[in-house]
Amino acid sequence: MHSTIVGMTNEGAGRRRGHTGPGADAARGAGAPGPESPEGRGPSRTEALLREHAPQVLGALVRRYGHFDQAEDAVQEALLAASGQWPEQGAPDNPRGWLIKVASRRLVDQLRAEQARRRREESAAALSVRDHDTDPAPGESRAPSEDDTLTLLFLCCDPSLTPAAQVALTLRAVGGLTTAEIARAHLVPEATMAQRISRAKQKLKGARFRQPGPDDRDARLDAVLKVLYLIYNEGHTATSGTDLHRAELAREAIRLTRAVRTLLPQEGAVAGLLALMLLTEARSPARCGADGALVPLDEQDRTRWDAAAVEEGLGLVREALARSPVGPYQLQAAIAAVHDEAKRSEDTDWPQILGLYDVLVRQMPDPMARLGRAVAVAMVHGPEAGLTEVDALGGELGGHHRLYAVRAHLLERAGRDAEAGAAYRSAAEKTLSAPEADYLRSRALRLGG
């Protein structure tokens, strides 16, 4: 985890190549059309309803029948049926009850077929769906009152799964996205993503549907937040490809983080992560110019920032910092808040940012956090002091394009244009993001490189 200077990269680990995050703002253009950005298309009413109810429906099925992998398939079929019917016929009075009923019938059909193949039809009879269990009585709802979103998140973020599998399964099982949508967001074939999700579900076969006990709850919550962090990272600044951002991923990350905050309102880390996302997304409208080129933070028109998102993020930061312990998410959010509070770039309180970085790197001596601190050192003590800090990270971040981009930025500030141009070109060669490469090459050209 690190600040909005260098970006959010899952505590700086696992995304070393070709990735920056919402925080590369001060060293180059930043902000991405996100969940509530006017530049990102939000979900339709039907899509919003389906994504809202998907985790509760899946939770109801797994709680009743078990079989997480097959239950998840059944829920996807129910969501598909609803997406075809509801826009034309209208959503039912009890959308969740409708989805539970349809998904339950699909699941029972699957289980009956499986049991028939094993010559155990008598067992399947016990699984018959009773309409009175899924249909609401007049004037009331029989949909589950318990919100299973958090339990599902814990399950999807099981430590036996790889981070890539955790992200994919979370987006499908909790976010309600289709396999095709997730594949498009990650620029991989649908068949590849289907295999990834299928393998993840197979690993969880037989897993108990319950929240972790107190002994490992904190570690599992940290895994959940890390996955949401990864999803937002990829949505904010795509690792590769021609698009700078993938708005659908950013939307889902904020929506799911909001859901976790609703369920865990006293968790400072959750409030901190949500604040960090909102304060970063607030800059989205100013992140790109009319020609689509990146606009660095210090050159952005701050009147275009989303004032409502800034205000919400600042409120969350104040709340998160008032709770102990204060961890990396809260500190990163506080750094983002200092940037967003500045009406002009020259009003930025860099000494305060440096002080926050000092606390952050003591808590988490991650090289990406230290790279962000190097920028703050440069802004407080001059570019040569910052370059000394950057050069000390060469052994840990030598192959990462962000190291070259920050070094180029500081060399330019120091008036060492030829060296800066060469560093910008090196950074452009190392990133897999076409928009970032274009921006970095343009900086080199501007310096005569």
BELBEL-V524180 format. One record per backbone hydrogen bond with DSSP energy under -0.5 kcal/mol. CO is the residue of the C=O (numbers start at 1). NH is the residue of the N-H. Records with the same first field share a line. If there is no record, write none. Layout:
CO = NH, NH
This chain:
3 = 7
4 = 25, 26
5 = 27
6 = 21
7 = 9
9 = 13
10 = 13
21 = 24
23 = 26
24 = 27, 28
25 = 297
28 = 297
34 = 37
37 = 40
40 = 42
44 = 48
45 = 49
46 = 50
47 = 51
48 = 52
49 = 53
50 = 54
51 = 55
53 = 57
54 = 58
55 = 59
56 = 60
57 = 61
58 = 62
59 = 63
60 = 64
61 = 65, 66
62 = 66
67 = 71
68 = 72
69 = 73
70 = 74
71 = 75
72 = 76
73 = 77
74 = 78
75 = 79
76 = 80
77 = 81
78 = 82
79 = 83
80 = 84
81 = 85
82 = 86
85 = 88, 89
86 = 90
92 = 95
94 = 98
95 = 99
96 = 100
97 = 101
98 = 102
99 = 103
100 = 104
101 = 105
102 = 106
103 = 107
104 = 108
105 = 109
106 = 110
107 = 111
108 = 112
109 = 113
110 = 114
111 = 115
112 = 116
113 = 117
114 = 118
115 = 120
116 = 119
120 = 123, 124
121 = 125
122 = 126
123 = 126
124 = 127
125 = 128
129 = 131
130 = 133, 134
131 = 134, 135
137 = 140
146 = 148
148 = 152
149 = 153
150 = 154
151 = 155
152 = 156
153 = 157
155 = 158
158 = 161
162 = 166
163 = 167
164 = 168
165 = 169
166 = 170
167 = 171
168 = 172
169 = 173, 174
170 = 174, 175
171 = 177
172 = 176
178 = 182
179 = 183
180 = 184
181 = 185
182 = 186
183 = 188
184 = 187
189 = 193
190 = 194
191 = 195
192 = 196
193 = 197
194 = 198
195 = 199
196 = 200
197 = 201
198 = 202
199 = 203
200 = 204
202 = 205
204 = 207
208 = 210
213 = 216, 217
216 = 220
217 = 221
218 = 222
219 = 223
220 = 224
221 = 225
222 = 226
223 = 227
224 = 228
225 = 229
226 = 230
227 = 231
228 = 232
229 = 233
230 = 234
231 = 235
232 = 236
233 = 237
235 = 246
241 = 434
244 = 238
246 = 249, 250
247 = 251
248 = 252
249 = 253
250 = 254
251 = 255
252 = 256
253 = 257
254 = 258
255 = 259
256 = 260
257 = 261
258 = 262
259 = 263
260 = 264
264 = 267
266 = 268
267 = 271
268 = 272
269 = 273
270 = 274
271 = 275
272 = 276
273 = 277
274 = 278
275 = 279
276 = 280
277 = 281
278 = 282
280 = 283
281 = 284
282 = 306
283 = 286
284 = 287
287 = 295
289 = 292
293 = 289
295 = 30
296 = 299, 300
297 = 300
300 = 302
301 = 304
302 = 305
305 = 307
306 = 310
307 = 311
308 = 312
309 = 313
310 = 314
311 = 315
312 = 316
313 = 317
314 = 318
315 = 319
316 = 320
317 = 321
318 = 322
320 = 323
325 = 327
327 = 331
328 = 332
329 = 333
330 = 334
331 = 335
332 = 336
333 = 337
334 = 338
335 = 339
336 = 340
337 = 341
338 = 342
339 = 342
344 = 347
345 = 348
348 = 350
349 = 353
350 = 354
351 = 355
352 = 356
353 = 357
354 = 358
355 = 359
356 = 360
357 = 361
358 = 362
359 = 363
360 = 364
364 = 366
366 = 370
367 = 371
368 = 372
369 = 373
370 = 374
371 = 375
372 = 376
373 = 377
374 = 378
375 = 379
376 = 380
377 = 381
378 = 382
382 = 386
383 = 387
384 = 388
385 = 389
386 = 390
387 = 391
388 = 392
390 = 393
391 = 394
393 = 396, 397
394 = 398
397 = 400
400 = 403, 404
401 = 405
402 = 406
403 = 407
404 = 408
405 = 409
406 = 410
407 = 411
408 = 412
409 = 413
410 = 414
411 = 416
412 = 415
415 = 417
416 = 420
417 = 421
418 = 422
419 = 423
420 = 424
421 = 425
422 = 426
423 = 427
424 = 428
425 = 429
426 = 430
427 = 431
432 = 241, 434
433 = 437
434 = 438
435 = 439
436 = 440
437 = 441
438 = 442
439 = 443
440 = 444
441 = 445
442 = 446
443 = 447
444 = 449
445 = 448
